[in-house]
Amino acid sequence: MRACYEAGPTGYVLYWQLTELGVECTVVAPTLVPVKAGDRVKTDRRDALKLARCHRAGELTAVWVPDASAEALRDLVRTREAAKQDQLRARHRLSKFLLRTGRRPVTCVKPWTAQYMAWVRQLRYEQAAQEWTRLDLLHEVEHMAERVKRLEDAIREAVKLAPAGMQEVIRGLQALRGIAEISAVTVVAELGQISRFETARQLMGYSGAVPSENSSGRRQQRGAITKTVNAHLRRIAIEAAWSYRLRPAVGPALRKRQEGVPEEIKEMAWKAQLRLHKRYARLAAAGKEQCKITTAVGRELLGFIWAIGVKTEAAASRAMAA
């Protein structure tokens, strides 16, 4: 007996249950299921029949299914990402309230620093309703900051309990500029085993950072990036790409992250700095938009992430075999 179902909000619990019972199960990508253009009737029975026929014909694309520990780490990482989004909303509400009521800090104070928060705490409003509003918004911002810090501490503790091979990959990825501990954990949690991608291009396509294309014959037409599959990985790569606008250098923070990393990985990270900074400067000189530059650099950064991940996983597997 063989079974399949579409990936969705139900997760992988059904997959694990069927696997324990000895049933060969496959979780398929719903966006890659063949669809007939003229089929306008959709029911559960028809969907099940279509999946069964496509599965028998081998026309379905399976997704990678993590184990329970990898899924738990990914849940924690995504919870922290959701907390960062909530923190941004809370900050926006407070800053727009201050803007609307005409309160401005001194020009030398940067937003959301300790000095800025001290200035917000000492504010007072004549109207009691506005004072209560300020207190509530301020408490929400502080609560969100504490929540993010609590989740980041939990992620660091979870990494200590992770398998040795995963810890080595996380340590190796931190040798790259723009990839600190939380970013490296996010990459590993979203990708799982990086060597499951045969080439770097497959990883780039998995991130959705590759351009869409509609070509036929001699006509070649490329459009915006596809934005498919994994948006979390794409966000990390594009955010890290901003750091490559700076000249190649190994600062104190990066040097500390590279302690204990093999020299071969350090050389790959330095090669990434030279190559990506040169590409950033070349695209900027051509007059490209900043968002397009960072997307292109982030896509190329994924190639170095793939190379470091594959090499680190191979070294870890050899060490375990020995």
Helices and strands as residue ranges (DSSP letters): E 2-6, H 13-20, E 24-28, G 30-32, H 44-57, H 68-100, H 114-121, H 128-160, H 164-173, H 181-191, G 194-196, H 200-207, E 211-213, E 222-225, H 231-241, G 242-245, H 252-257, H 263-285, H 290-321
